[in-house]
């Protein structure tokens, strides 16, 4: 799924476009497979009598409920969650039925930290917590290549203020040199 370009500013470019690590989709996929297996076993093993059909309906209802609630919905939530890092901001977008989007300008970021369990370290994922001005906190759970994302975030935060300071310093110098030549 491509990130909508109309969300970005005119000259804003995407640096990283991620979704949560694939490990978040493993459990829902296993639940879906188990629900499908239970449904097939009920269909094969229950007799073709009226009681068997009632039992199969009951098994089907249970498997559909658990497969939908603990399998399909979490898998769709994983699939519909996106983390986008641009040169100016961090965007998070999530939601299956209703979409939610949150923007965090990089110039408002105070601190960012990375938390990794042993499994996260093995898989290269982690939870990135970003704190910003005004006691706002954003938690990006299950970020793939978490150390690379944290390093990239740090570099973008450090580059953004330097660019603004250089532009502010260059403008008075240009004005003063043009003022001298007109005299």
Secondary structure as UniProt FT lines:
FT   HELIX           5..7
FT   TURN            10..11
FT   STRAND          14..18
FT   HELIX           22..25
FT   HELIX           26..45
FT   HELIX           50..67
FT   HELIX           68..72
FT   HELIX           73..79
FT   STRAND          82..86
FT   STRAND          89..94
FT   STRAND          100..105
FT   HELIX           106..108
FT   STRAND          109..115
FT   HELIX           118..123
FT   STRAND          126..132
FT   TURN            133..135
FT   STRAND          136..143
FT   TURN            144..145
FT   HELIX           146..182
//
